[in-house]
């Protein structure tokens, strides 16, 4: 599945949304560390926009990001927590 990721044999292929969520989370962590070190105000908000029709198959995977603790678990076991 291109959106979330899938196994191709024994190899995990990260999906587009999974990669975007992981990158946004890492970026927010770096900005928070910068803020702690410098005391400067920084905006850690990041948006990921999904454009198109809602599909029951993928909306269930996205739903976990909309409620606390804002954690996404990929099918391969990787867990990404969004920091807010």
HELIX and SHEET records of a PDB file:
HELIX    1   1 UNK A   16  UNK A   38  1                                  23    
HELIX    2   2 UNK A   56  UNK A   63  1                                   8    
SHEET    1   A 2 UNK A   5  UNK A   8  0                                        
SHEET    2   A 2 UNK A  11  UNK A  14 -1                                        
SHEET    1   B 2 UNK A  71  UNK A  73  0                                        
SHEET    2   B 2 UNK A  79  UNK A  81 -1                                        
END                                                                             
